[in-house]
């Protein structure tokens, strides 16, 4: 539990009972996200403020060990990837199929909703996605950030022959590059300040990498620009690189506000949008991993037991680290 910024404690709680329509999952692996680190260090992300002890973690996988009423008992024993969302089925956004935008969403590890850095969790049965036997527990957990990448590439309308610019070669940027390649993009330019991450980007789909401090991207005329950095300077230069009628998608967490080149957006009729989580992405995520078109296991650079969660939350500061996971236990 996150007790206060910078302090994690281990506590004992009763094993939850699955409500009607829910499943009880014994957690195996939880990925560490940048948002978890933000909550750990600062106690808030924008309007979401930690005001009471909170269990972090939303990138999770495990095994179903019990079911609530209305759920077939043959689901017990299934290995699953958890889509960590509980939308209101009656909200207007959910009825439109955009359940990720539901104003009444209860999302793992987002105040005041507890997350998955624990031994057992419950979730609606439809949000516990079975995974094939050959998929690792870690890969099953990383279907969650991969879903962010899929939603991003979908928003960018990447297709066969697309030219794409991605700012930021962190976990989301590298997954986005892989998804863009799988979707048929032929030119994938990735920028990052870190030379190690630029080298990794070539392994994960980039055809070109650039140093934003020394390389100018403004003349690239890409079909889509994706910002996975959150840096205002990257957004400004990335928008300048988009051809007329192209698209720009903001997915990186960064400044709450920033200046935008309004005349460029208007004169080129650019489509500028954001990404907030995902909806209906898990089948694609599982298929991309299963077929080998996306490799998320290769992104993992740190593994920690549950009792070392605080170290896992600080691991993004380790030089060369890309993605850490907390391996909670075995079934």
Secondary structure as the mmCIF struct_conf table of DSSP 4:
data_model
#
loop_
_struct_conf.conf_type_id
_struct_conf.id
_struct_conf.beg_label_comp_id
_struct_conf.beg_label_asym_id
_struct_conf.beg_label_seq_id
_struct_conf.end_label_comp_id
_struct_conf.end_label_asym_id
_struct_conf.end_label_seq_id
STRN STRN1 UNK A 2 UNK A 4
TURN_TY1_P TURN_TY1_P1 UNK A 5 UNK A 6
STRN STRN2 UNK A 7 UNK A 8
HELX_LH_PP_P HELX_LH_PP_P1 UNK A 14 UNK A 19
TURN_TY1_P TURN_TY1_P2 UNK A 20 UNK A 21
STRN STRN3 UNK A 22 UNK A 31
HELX_LH_PP_P HELX_LH_PP_P2 UNK A 32 UNK A 33
HELX_RH_AL_P HELX_RH_AL_P1 UNK A 34 UNK A 42
BEND BEND1 UNK A 43 UNK A 43
STRN STRN4 UNK A 44 UNK A 45
TURN_TY1_P TURN_TY1_P3 UNK A 46 UNK A 47
STRN STRN5 UNK A 48 UNK A 49
BEND BEND2 UNK A 52 UNK A 52
STRN STRN6 UNK A 54 UNK A 54
STRN STRN7 UNK A 59 UNK A 67
TURN_TY1_P TURN_TY1_P4 UNK A 69 UNK A 70
BEND BEND3 UNK A 71 UNK A 71
HELX_RH_3T_P HELX_RH_3T_P1 UNK A 73 UNK A 75
TURN_TY1_P TURN_TY1_P5 UNK A 76 UNK A 77
STRN STRN8 UNK A 79 UNK A 82
STRN STRN9 UNK A 85 UNK A 86
TURN_TY1_P TURN_TY1_P6 UNK A 89 UNK A 90
BEND BEND4 UNK A 91 UNK A 91
HELX_RH_AL_P HELX_RH_AL_P2 UNK A 92 UNK A 95
TURN_TY1_P TURN_TY1_P7 UNK A 96 UNK A 97
HELX_RH_3T_P HELX_RH_3T_P2 UNK A 99 UNK A 101
TURN_TY1_P TURN_TY1_P8 UNK A 103 UNK A 104
STRN STRN10 UNK A 106 UNK A 107
TURN_TY1_P TURN_TY1_P9 UNK A 108 UNK A 109
BEND BEND5 UNK A 110 UNK A 110
TURN_TY1_P TURN_TY1_P10 UNK A 111 UNK A 112
BEND BEND6 UNK A 113 UNK A 113
BEND BEND7 UNK A 116 UNK A 119
STRN STRN11 UNK A 120 UNK A 124
HELX_RH_3T_P HELX_RH_3T_P3 UNK A 125 UNK A 127
STRN STRN12 UNK A 128 UNK A 130
TURN_TY1_P TURN_TY1_P11 UNK A 133 UNK A 134
BEND BEND8 UNK A 135 UNK A 135
HELX_RH_AL_P HELX_RH_AL_P3 UNK A 137 UNK A 141
TURN_TY1_P TURN_TY1_P12 UNK A 142 UNK A 142
HELX_RH_AL_P HELX_RH_AL_P4 UNK A 143 UNK A 155
TURN_TY1_P TURN_TY1_P13 UNK A 156 UNK A 157
TURN_TY1_P TURN_TY1_P14 UNK A 160 UNK A 161
STRN STRN13 UNK A 163 UNK A 167
BEND BEND9 UNK A 170 UNK A 170
HELX_RH_AL_P HELX_RH_AL_P5 UNK A 171 UNK A 182
TURN_TY1_P TURN_TY1_P15 UNK A 183 UNK A 184
BEND BEND10 UNK A 186 UNK A 186
STRN STRN14 UNK A 187 UNK A 191
BEND BEND11 UNK A 193 UNK A 193
HELX_RH_AL_P HELX_RH_AL_P6 UNK A 195 UNK A 203
TURN_TY1_P TURN_TY1_P16 UNK A 204 UNK A 205
BEND BEND12 UNK A 207 UNK A 207
STRN STRN15 UNK A 208 UNK A 210
TURN_TY1_P TURN_TY1_P17 UNK A 212 UNK A 214
TURN_TY1_P TURN_TY1_P18 UNK A 218 UNK A 219
STRN STRN16 UNK A 222 UNK A 227
BEND BEND13 UNK A 229 UNK A 229
HELX_RH_AL_P HELX_RH_AL_P7 UNK A 232 UNK A 240
TURN_TY1_P TURN_TY1_P19 UNK A 241 UNK A 241
STRN STRN17 UNK A 242 UNK A 250
BEND BEND14 UNK A 252 UNK A 252
BEND BEND15 UNK A 256 UNK A 256
HELX_RH_AL_P HELX_RH_AL_P8 UNK A 262 UNK A 267
TURN_TY1_P TURN_TY1_P20 UNK A 268 UNK A 269
STRN STRN18 UNK A 271 UNK A 274
BEND BEND16 UNK A 277 UNK A 277
BEND BEND17 UNK A 279 UNK A 280
HELX_RH_AL_P HELX_RH_AL_P9 UNK A 282 UNK A 290
TURN_TY1_P TURN_TY1_P21 UNK A 291 UNK A 292
BEND BEND18 UNK A 293 UNK A 294
HELX_RH_3T_P HELX_RH_3T_P4 UNK A 297 UNK A 299
STRN STRN19 UNK A 300 UNK A 305
HELX_RH_3T_P HELX_RH_3T_P5 UNK A 306 UNK A 308
HELX_RH_AL_P HELX_RH_AL_P10 UNK A 309 UNK A 314
HELX_RH_3T_P HELX_RH_3T_P6 UNK A 315 UNK A 317
BEND BEND19 UNK A 318 UNK A 318
TURN_TY1_P TURN_TY1_P22 UNK A 319 UNK A 320
STRN STRN20 UNK A 323 UNK A 327
#
